[in-house]
Amino acid sequence: MKIHGIIATFPKELKLLILFFLIPLSIGFYSGISFVRTTTGANPTGIEQRYLGNEDDENATKMLFKKSEGEILTTIHSHLLSLSVIFFIVALIVATTSISKKIQLFLMIEPFISLLVTFGGIYFLWKGFTWVKYIIMLSGFLMTATYTISILIVFKQLFWFKKRTT
């Protein structure tokens, strides 16, 4: 079955469905990213303090405590499950675009790698491997960047490419 590039041939109703699925999905995704930025300051120290606390910092303006094992496992569990479904659905839509197959494959697979690295990293950070905060930050950025690029490509190809006649 050939699906590469068929997004341009979708009926208007299907294109609108995809559009109106991706808009609230993206609002939810980016509000989550905003929450991360607000709670961590989008920096390695903030990431570390979010999960390990800052009880030793006498200059802290807000006291943070180390997350319990239940809190860490709940965070990892809920994010892995929900983001896996989100990235799977977005990957299915990206598979229908007409971009280079290598770029397409990267955009379809990379979010899953970053998802495992980010939330696996959070667990290892919680276990005391503080150096992984840098990997968490990098993989989180990469996950967000690939999601953003994927969504922009889909939006562009939904309405700005003509149907091919063959």
Buried (B, 14 or more C-beta within 10 A) or exposed (E): EEEEBBBBEBEEEEBEEBEEEBEEBBEEBBEBBEEBEEEBEBEBEBBBBBBBBBEEEEEEEEEBEBBEEEEBEEBBEEBBEEBBEBBEBBBEBBBBBBBEEEBBEBBBEBBBBBBEBBBBBBBBBBEEEBEBBEBBBBBBBBBBBBBBBBBEBBBEBBEEBEEEEE
